Amino acid sequence: MASNARPFYISLMNSDIASLTLRALRRVLRATEIGSRRLANATGLTPSQWLVLREIDSRDSATPGTIAQALQFSQATITTIVDRLQELGFVQRQRSERDKRQFILSALPPGRAALTDAPDLLQITFTERFDDLPSWEQAMILASVERLAMLMDAQHIDAAPLLDSGPIDRSKPS
C-alpha cells in the first residue's frame, strides 16, 4: 500500500525551514523599518525622497524624466516626491532655457545638508555588498526572492527598486 504522506521527520524539517525563512524575512522587514525611521529622524525624509534628492544633487542638469528613468520610478511618482522636496526647501524647479515645457531640478543648500546628515541607507549598503557577490550568487538570490514573492502572491505588485515599507510617493515618513 503506497502512501503519499511524507514521513513525520521530513514534515517537521520543512516546517522548521519555513519558520527560519519567515524569521529571516521578518529581520529584513524590521531592518528596512529601522533604517527608514533613522533616516526620518535625521532628515525628515522617506527613503524614496532621499534617493530622488541624491539623484538630483548628483546631476548638473536634472529633469523629472531623467530622475524617473535613473531610479525606475514613474514620472507621476517623481512629480509627487519633488513637490514634497520643494515644500521642504530642498530642491527648486526652474523652467529650461532651451525648452520652456521642461523643468530643471536642482538641490538647494538645505537639501545638500540633509544628504550630508543622512545616516547610511540600508539601500546603499545592500547594493554595495550585493555588487561584491559573484554573479551566480546574485542570480541565486534574485531567483529565491522572486520565488518568495510568488509564494506570497506578491509577484504582480508594482514595486520600485527601493528598500522601504510604505508607499514610495508618501509625503511624510511613517
C-alpha positions, 0 to 999 in steps of 0.5 A: 500500500503506497502512501503519499504522506511524507514521513513525520521527520521530513514534515517537521524539517520543512516546517522548521525551514519555513519558520527560519525563512519567515524569521529571516524575512521578518529581520529584513522587514524590521531592518528596512523599518529601522533604517527608514525611521533613522533616516526620518529622524535625521532628515525628515525624509522617506527613503524614496525622497532621499534617493530622488534628492541624491539623484538630483544633487548628483546631476548638473542638469536634472529633469523629472524624466531623467530622475524617473528613468535613473531610479525606475520610478514613474514620472507621476511618482517623481512629480509627487516626491519633488513637490514634497522636496520643494515644500521642504526647501530642498530642491527648486524647479526652474523652467529650461532655457532651451525648452520652456515645457521642461523643468530643471531640478536642482538641490538647494543648500538645505537639501545638500545638508540633509544628504550630508546628515543622512545616516547610511541607507540600508539601500546603499549598503545592500547594493554595495555588498550585493555588487561584491557577490559573484554573479551566480550568487546574485542570480541565486538570490534574485531567483529565491526572492522572486520565488518568495514573492510568488509564494506570497502572491506578491509577484504582480505588485508594482514595486520600485527598486527601493528598500522601504515599507510604505508607499514610495510617493508618501509625503511624510515618513511613517 
